[in-house]
Structure formats: structure tokens, C-alpha cells
């Protein structure tokens, strides 16, 4: 189990290439140890050790453990992320509590894994794809859905992933061009492999239920859960 730490971080960069989607780059005084697929709690309040941890939200690491800086990408949904988009500036100091999660540390086959992501839900997958551990996966497939091509902000990450593991197959689905992700088609193409699912909660629930009802064992359906 990872040792949970509370640390202050500095906002080094903010990218906002498309409305309501932000990529935040953070530095910390000491390099943070975490594993691919883990996540952090981010607070906009100052933390005082004599008081409980303040209000925070969970965000998956987009950066890989070997990267010097931490990176997260989020969509503006709800009051907390709206406040982030309105108030965060380069140079600000914010508190983090981390790391959490074990998405890729749960026992699973490394052969023919299927990764399904909706939009910014691809973040935890990128932390694996851009790490040295990804070379151990054999013939992984990614199915990634975006509202349109302009929402695909991760081309550099995908290129980096292909350089690490050239067996990675990437299947793009742009809603405005070729429709949404179709779990029935994905299952027919891949059969009862190990499935990782990350994205909007409704998508995760729908896809997980479909796979389970179609006979895929529950221990082969791994989802990005924030607790």
C-alpha cells in the first residue's frame, strides 16, 4: 500500500486549448512516488495540520511516475472544477494528498488488454502508457471516444506511448464523425479479455454491466474508481 502524503505544490502551467478542459502541471518540493493509474486529492484551501483535511476533489495522474512534474487534465463539471478554472493561476500554491488507487496493481494478464476511455477519462491510462512498465503489455488496444477531433488533446501522449510499446493499437471514435463508443462492437472484436474502463460514471456503469451480462468475468473488468 502506498504511503499517503500531504504536500504543497506549485502551479507551473495551465493549458486551456478548448473550452472547459484544462491541463494543469504541478511541481512539488520533493519528487512524489506513485504508480501508473493512481490519483490524488487536490484542495484549493490552505491545509492546517491542526485541522481536518479541507474540501478536495480527486484527479487521476496523467503524468507517468518517471516524469519530473505532475500533470492532470479535467473538464469543468460542478462547482469545484468551475472554481478551479476561475481562480487557479500559474504560480499559485495548492495542497495535494496522494497517492491513492491501485488500478494497474490488481492482478491481471498483460496480454491483449483492452482499454476503453471517454474523453479526459484517458488520463489514468496515459500514466501507464507513458511509463516504462507499458513495454510489458502485449498487443494492448485502446478505444478512445471524443466529441470531436478538436477534443483530442493527447496526440503527443499517444505518440510517446507508441514509442514505448509499438504493439499498441489506438482506435479513435469522434462523435461528430463516426459516432460514439460501441461496447457491443468492442466486445465482438476482442472477446473475454481484460477490460479497463475509464470515463463518465454513466459510461462506466453501462459498459461494465454489458460486459458482465455478456459473460466477461467481473475480475476481468477493472474500472477507475475514486474512493
C-alpha positions in Angstrom: 0.0 0.0 0.0 1.3 3.5 -0.9 2.2 5.8 1.9 -0.3 8.7 1.7 1.4 12.2 2.0 0.1 15.7 2.2 2.2 18.2 0.2 2.1 21.6 -1.1 2.5 22.1 -4.9 3.0 24.9 -7.3 1.1 25.5 -10.5 3.7 25.6 -13.2 1.5 25.7 -16.3 -2.2 25.8 -17.3 -3.3 24.8 -20.7 -6.8 25.6 -21.9 -6.9 24.8 -25.6 -10.6 24.0 -25.7 -13.5 25.4 -23.7 -13.9 23.9 -20.2 -11.0 21.5 -20.5 -7.8 22.3 -18.6 -4.4 20.6 -18.2 -2.6 21.6 -15.0 1.1 21.0 -14.5 2.3 20.9 -10.9 5.7 20.8 -9.2 6.4 19.6 -5.6 9.4 20.3 -3.3 10.3 16.6 -3.3 9.6 14.2 -6.2 6.4 12.2 -5.5 6.5 8.5 -5.7 3.3 7.0 -7.3 2.3 4.2 -9.6 0.5 4.3 -13.0 -3.2 4.6 -12.7 -3.2 6.3 -9.3 -4.9 9.5 -8.3 -4.6 12.5 -6.0 -6.8 14.7 -3.9 -6.5 18.4 -4.7 -7.6 21.2 -2.4 -8.0 24.8 -3.2 -7.8 25.7 0.5 -4.7 26.1 2.7 -4.1 23.0 4.8 -3.5 23.4 8.5 -2.3 20.1 10.2 -4.2 21.0 13.3 -7.5 20.8 11.4 -9.1 18.1 9.2 -8.1 17.9 5.5 -10.2 20.6 3.7 -12.6 20.1 0.8 -10.9 18.5 -2.2 -11.6 16.6 -5.4 -9.9 13.5 -6.9 -8.0 13.7 -10.2 -6.1 10.9 -11.9 -2.4 11.4 -12.7 -1.9 12.0 -16.4 1.8 12.1 -16.0 3.9 8.9 -15.6 5.9 8.2 -12.4 9.1 8.9 -14.2 8.1 12.5 -15.1 9.6 15.3 -13.1 6.3 17.2 -12.9 2.8 16.1 -12.1 0.0 16.6 -14.6 -3.7 16.3 -14.5 -6.5 17.1 -17.0 -10.0 17.9 -16.1 -13.3 19.0 -17.5 -15.3 21.7 -15.8 -18.2 19.9 -14.2 -19.7 21.2 -11.0 -18.8 24.0 -8.5 -15.3 22.7 -7.6 -13.9 22.4 -11.1 -15.6 25.7 -12.0 -13.8 27.4 -9.1 -10.5 25.8 -10.3 -11.0 27.2 -13.8 -11.9 30.7 -12.4 -9.2 31.0 -9.8 -6.1 29.0 -10.5 -3.2 30.9 -12.0 0.4 30.0 -12.8 2.5 30.4 -9.6 -0.3 29.5 -7.2 0.4 27.1 -4.4 -2.2 24.3 -3.7 -2.3 21.3 -1.4 -2.3 17.7 -2.5 -3.0 14.5 -0.7 -1.6 11.5 -2.6 -1.3 8.8 -3.9 -4.4 6.7 -4.0 -5.7 3.8 -6.1 -4.4 0.5 -7.5 -5.9 0.3 -11.0 -3.0 -1.4 -12.6 -1.7 -3.1 -9.5 -4.6 -5.5 -9.3 -3.7 -8.9 -10.7 -4.4 -9.1 -14.4 -3.0 -10.6 -17.6 -0.7 -8.4 -19.6 -1.8 -10.0 -22.9 -4.4 -8.4 -25.2 -5.7 -5.9 -22.6 -8.5 -3.7 -23.8 -8.5 -0.1 -22.6 -11.8 1.9 -23.1 -11.8 5.7 -22.3 -14.2 8.5 -22.8 -12.6 12.0 -23.2 -10.4 13.1 -20.4 -11.0 9.7 -18.8 -8.0 8.6 -20.7 -5.7 10.3 -18.1 -5.0 7.2 -15.9 -4.3 5.1 -19.0 -1.7 7.7 -20.1 0.1 7.4 -16.8 0.6 3.8 -17.7 1.2 4.2 -21.5 3.9 6.8 -20.9 5.7 4.7 -18.2 8.4 2.1 -18.7 6.0 -0.5 -17.3 4.0 -0.3 -20.5 6.6 -2.2 -22.5 5.5 -5.4 -20.6 2.0 -5.3 -22.2 1.5 -7.5 -25.3 -0.8 -6.2 -28.0 -2.9 -3.7 -26.0 -5.8 -2.0 -27.6 -7.2 1.4 -26.8 -10.7 2.6 -27.7 -11.0 6.3 -27.1 -14.0 8.5 -27.7 -14.2 12.2 -28.1 -16.9 14.7 -29.0 -14.9 15.8 -32.0 -11.3 15.9 -33.2 -10.6 19.2 -31.5 -11.1 17.5 -28.2 -8.2 15.1 -28.7 -5.6 16.9 -26.8 -3.4 13.9 -26.2 -1.7 13.2 -29.5 1.8 13.7 -28.0 1.0 11.3 -25.3 -0.2 8.7 -27.8 3.0 9.1 -29.9 5.1 8.7 -26.8 3.1 5.5 -25.9 3.7 4.1 -29.4 7.4 4.7 -29.0 7.4 2.8 -25.7 5.2 -0.1 -27.0 4.7 -0.2 -30.8 2.2 -3.0 -30.4 -0.4 -0.5 -29.0 -3.4 -0.2 -31.3 -5.4 3.0 -31.0 -9.0 3.2 -32.2 -10.4 6.7 -32.3 -14.1 7.5 -32.2 -15.2 11.0 -32.8 -18.9 11.5 -32.1 -19.3 14.2 -34.7 -17.8 11.9 -37.4 -18.2 8.2 -36.7 -20.4 8.1 -33.6 -19.9 7.1 -30.0 -18.0 4.1 -28.5 -20.0 0.9 -29.0 -19.3 -1.7 -26.3 -21.1 -4.4 -28.3 -18.7 -4.0 -31.2 -15.7 -3.7 -28.9 -16.6 -7.0 -27.2 -17.1 -8.8 -30.5 -13.7 -7.6 -31.7 -11.9 -8.7 -28.5 -13.8 -11.4 -26.7 -13.3 -12.1 -23.0 -10.0 -10.3 -22.4 -9.1 -8.0 -19.5 -11.0 -4.7 -19.9 -10.0 -1.4 -18.3 -12.8 1.3 -18.4 -12.4 5.0 -17.5 -14.7 7.9 -18.3 -18.0 9.4 -17.3 -19.7 7.4 -14.5 -22.7 6.5 -16.6 -20.5 5.2 -19.4 -18.5 3.1 -16.9 -21.7 1.6 -15.4 -23.3 0.9 -18.8 -20.2 -0.8 -20.2 -19.4 -2.8 -17.1 -22.9 -4.1 -16.9 -22.9 -5.0 -20.6 -19.6 -6.9 -20.3 -20.8 -8.7 -17.2 -24.1 -9.7 -18.7 -22.2 -10.9 -21.8 -20.2 -13.3 -19.7 -16.9 -11.5 -19.1 -15.8 -12.3 -15.5 -16.0 -9.4 -13.1 -12.4 -9.8 -12.2 -11.5 -9.1 -15.8 -13.4 -5.7 -15.7 -11.3 -3.1 -14.0 -12.5 0.4 -13.6 -11.0 3.7 -12.5 -12.6 4.1 -9.0 -12.0 7.1 -6.8 -12.6 6.4 -3.1 
